[in-house]
Amino acid sequence: MKTGLLATDADPLKAVEALLRGLMEKGVVDQVLVPAPTDTGTVALGLFADPDRLEGANPWAPVMPVQGARALSNITFTDPERRVAAVLRPCEARAAVELIKLHQVQPERVLFITVDCPGTFEVSGFQDSGRDGAATSRELLEAMAGGAPSAPEGLAFRTACTVCEHPDAAWGGLRIHAFGAAAGEALGLAAEDEWAARLEEAGLATFDGASVEGRAGVVDTLRAERRAARDALIESFRSESGGIDGLKKAFATCIRCYNCMENCPICYCKLCIFKSPTFDHPGELYARWAERKGGQRMPAETVLFHLTRLNHMATSCIGCGLCDTACPMGLPVATLFRSVAQGVQAMLEYEPGRSLDDPIPLTVFREDELQEESGAGE
């Protein structure tokens, strides 16, 4: 891994936009996946093949309407026959690691670019605020020099962002460091040796060993704060929603729209059992359920739906919170998944998204992994 600095000339967004343009113009990649403003004033994740269309590209867009790793899976599930630079937030990068191991992303032609992330706001709330996306991103980047930025007045970071213990760019061929970096001076760069050589050969960056001083301390402090907030949130949820009765109450208004599933990067099945004939019950069955219990809630099996999803992907949940964002009923889907995933991942000694070298638990058989420690039952 080699490090260097990217001069920003007081505008980090323009500096990174120029870097992305250079990647295409110098032939390092053919296309770039990155958030950018739309003609309607919103922000969307786009795949760009024309460098001129990158105007306004913003890796730190204040909203996250879709999960970048899920979009990348659409692009690279099969070989796109083009070199793609994917600009991802840390949660998206960690999801991409899991999808690579699940054979949902083919990484051979992808340059993964990960950026330090200050957090994001819900799309509807940010649009209602009337704030400018680029200006808000610049404010957040400036604040990241000293640690975790505060949400502007009238806005609140997404719950998942307030408890994200991995806000730093820790994986990828190229990593852009903003924590601890004075936005008016330079951003930090870290690149794997192969990509560092390509970028230097193209004249796009210099890796001379320089780095953002103090970044490690800023990140460590932020992680500690986020872990404490995460543990408090999970403890509160467990105390209020423990057991099947608590889950029924917490998810009483679920309409089984599947939005959480459709926006989850780890739910990758091409055909979900809940969209199969398995749950197309005949009317007579609903009638018998109603007779047996005195009444039948509709739609049925909402808690079963969430428990089935948990069973399938709790080991790889990376806590991006897009399930919360997608839920039209405002249910605490992400908190449920973080709560269960925390225990499952700890039990299996697995941290999703950390490294491609960590075998995913679904692919590993350990005869003793669910056994009590020797002597525990004596």
N, C-alpha and C positions, 0 to 999 in steps of 0.2 A: 504494500500500500504506500503510495506517494502523496505528499501534501503540497499545497501551494495556496495562493490567494488570488481572488478575482476582483480586480479594481472595479468599483461601482460608480465612481464619478458622481456621488450623491444620489444615484438612482439605481437601487439593486434590481428593480424589475426590468429596466432597460438593459442592464448589464447581462442578466440571464437570458433575456430575449435575444440579444446579440449572440450569445454563446449558442443558443439553439439554432438560430439562423445559420451560424457558421458551421454547425455540424452537418446541415443539409448542403450548404453551398460548397463546402470542401469535400463532399462525398463520403464523410464518415458514416452517415446514415441516410436513408432515403425518405423517411417519414418521421414525424414527431407526434407523440400522444401527450397532450398537455391541456389544462384548462385555459379557456380564452373567452373574452366577451363576445356576445352575439349581437346581431342587428337590433334585437328587441331590448337590449340593455341588461339582459341576464348573463349569467356565466354558465358555460357548458364545457364538458370534456370533449375535445376534438382531436381527430387524427388528421394531420396536415401533411400534404405532399408538396405544397408550394411555400417556399420560405417567406414570401411577401404576405401570406395569410397568417403568419405568426405575430403580426402586429397586435400588441396588447396581451400576448401570452403571459399567463400569471400563475406560476406554480403555487403561490400563496393566496390564491383566490379565497375570499372569506367564507365561501360556501362550498359544500361538497355534495352536489346533487346525485352523483352516482359513485360507485366504488371503482376506482381505476383498475384494480386487479381483475375485477369481473369483466370490464371492457377489454382489458388486455387479453383475457382468455378468449373472448370472441374473435379477436384479431389473430391470435397465435395458437389456437387450439390445433389448427393445421398450419403447415409452413406457409407464411404469407408471401414467400419468395422476395421479400424486401427487408432491408435492415431498418429496424424501428427503435427510436429512442423513446422510452416510456418514462415520463416525469411523474413521480409518485410521492405521496406523503408516506411517513413511516408505517402507518397502519395498512396502507395499500401495498407497500413493498413487502411487509410481512405476510400479507395475504397472498401475494404473488409467489413467495417462497413455498407456501403450502400448496398452491395450485401447481407449481412445477413438480413437486413431489407426488402430487395426485395425477400427474400427466394431463393436466388441463391447460398448461402453458408450455409451449415449446420455446426454450430460451436462447437457442443457438444464434438467432439473428437479432437479439434484443440488447440494447444498451439500457440498463436500469439506472435511472438518475433519481436519487432520493434526496429530499430536502428536509431540513429541520422544520417542524410545524408548530405554529403558535396556537392552533385550534381553529375551529370553524363554527359558523352560526347556522341555524336552521334557515333554509332558503326563504320560506314565507316571511319569517321575522325580519330577515335582512332586507328583503324587497320592500316591506312595509316601512322600514326605517328611512328609506329614501337616500341612504348613504351611497357614495361612489365606491365601487369595488376596489379599484386600483389605489385610490387614496387611503382606504381603510387598510389595505395590505401594507402600504408603506408605513403607516402608523404602527402597525403590529410589528413589522420588521425592526423599526427603530427601537421599540420597547424591548425586543428580544435581546438587545445588547446587555440588558441587566437581568434577564430571567424571563419569567412568565408574564406576558402582557395582560393587562386588564381589559375586559370587554368595554367598548365604548358605551357611553350613557344610552340607556334604552335597549341595549342588546345583551344577550347572555350566550356564552359558549354552549355548544351542545353538551349534554350530560356526559356522553362518552369521552369528549375532549377533556372535561374537567377531571376525569379519573384515568386518563391515558398515561401509563407509566413508561411509555416508549415514544416520546415526542421527538427524539433525535434521529438523524439520518445515520443508521448504523449498518446498513447493508446496501449493496449495489455497486455496479462498475464505477459510477461517479456519484459522489455525495457532496451536497452543497450545505455548508455549515453557516447558520445565521445566529444561533445562540452565542452570546458573548461578542458578536461582531458588530462594530459600529457601522450602521447602514450607509453612512455617508463616506465610508472609506473603502472597505473591502469585505467580501464574503470569503469564507474558507472553502477550499476544495480538497477532497481526498479521492484518489482514484486507484483502482487496481492497476498493477504494473502495465498490463497490456493496453488498457485504455489510456493511461497516462502517456504512454509512448505515442499512441495514435493522436491524442490531442496536441501534444507538443509538436509532432511532425506536421500537423495541419496548421500550426501557429495559433491555436485557439486558447492555450493555457500554458503556464509555466509551473512546473512542480520542482521547487527548489528547497523543499523542506519547511517552508514557512507555514504557520498555522495560526488559528485564532487563539490568542492567549486568554486563559481564564474560562474557556468554553466548558472544560470538564467540570469545573466547580459549579457553573451555572446549571448544567444538565443534571448533576448529582443532586443538587438542592431541589430542582424541579421534580425529579423522580420521587424523592422522599415525600414531597408535598402531595403529589398525585397518588402515591401508594396509600398514604393516610386517608385521603379523600375516598379512594376506591374501597378500602376496608370499611370505612364508616358507612358508605352507601350500601355495600353488600350486607353488612350486619343489620342495618335498618330494614332492608328488604326481607332478609331471612326471618327477622322477628315478627314482621307483619304478614308475611306470605308463606310461612313454613307449612309443610304438609299439603296434602291434596286439597283440603278444604280452603287453605289460604290461597293456593294457586287458582282454584275455581273463582274465588272472590276477586283476586287481582286481575284475572283475565275474563271476567264476566261479560265484558262488552265486546269481546273478540268476534268479528264477523267472518273469520276464516277467508279473508280476501287473498291471502298468499303474498301480499306485498312484501312482508318481511323476508319471506323465502326468495322471492324474485330479486331482491336487492342484496342478499347475503352473498359474498364472494365464495364462501365455502360450500354453500348448497349448489352443487354443480351437476346433479343428476339430470340427464336429458329428459327423463320421464319420472316424475315423483309419484310415489304410491298414492298420494292424496289427490292426484289428478288422473288417476287410473280408475277403471270400473270397480275397483275394490271398495270404494266409498260412494258408489252410485247405488244407494240402497233402494229397494222397492218400497213403495208407500206402506205396504202392509207391515213392514218391520218397524217403521216409525210409530204406526198405530199400536203395535204390541208393546213397544217401549212406553208409550204414553199410558197404556192400560196398566202396566206393571208398576209404574212409578207414580201414577196419578197425573203426570204431565211431562212433556219432553221439550227441553230447550232447543230452539232452532237458531242458527245452524247447529248441528250436533257435532260432538267429538272435537271441540275447539281445544281443550286442554290436551287431548291425545295428540293433536297436530303439533303443538309446541313440544311436548315430551318426545315425540318421534324425531323431530328436528334436532333436539338436544342429543338424543342417542346417536344420531348420525354424525354430528360435527362438533361436539363439545371439545374434543381434543385439539381441534384446529381453530377454534374461535379466537380471533385476534382483537376483539373489542372495538371494532370501528364504529359501531352504533348506527349503521345505516338501516338496521331493522327498525329502530326507534323512529328515525326520520321518515321511513316509508309507511309507518302505521297510521291510518286515518283516524284511529280511535285514541291515539295517545297512550297506548299501553307500554309498560316498562319492559319491553321485550329484551332490550340489550342488558338491562340489569339482571334479569332472570338468567340470561345466557352467561354473563360474566360470573354470576354467583355459582352456577353449576360448573362452568369451565374451570374456575379457579381450583375447585377441589379435585376434579378429574385430572387436570394437568399436573397438579402437585403430586397426586397419587402415582401417576405414570412417569414422574420426573421428566416432563416434556414441556418445553417452551416453544409454542408455535411461532414460526417466522424468524427464529434466531439464526438458523444456518441450514444450508442445503445438506450438510453432512449429518444432521440429526435425523435418524430414520423416523418416519411418521408412525405413531403407535398402531395405526390400522394395518401396517405392513409387517409388524414385528410380533413374533410369538415368544413370550417368556413364560415358562411353565409356572414360575412362582410369583408372577407379578401381582396377583390378587390374593395371595396367601398371607396370613398373619405372620408376623415375625416370630422366629423360634422362641418358644417359651411364653409367648403372649397369652396363650390360652390355658396355661398351666396354673 
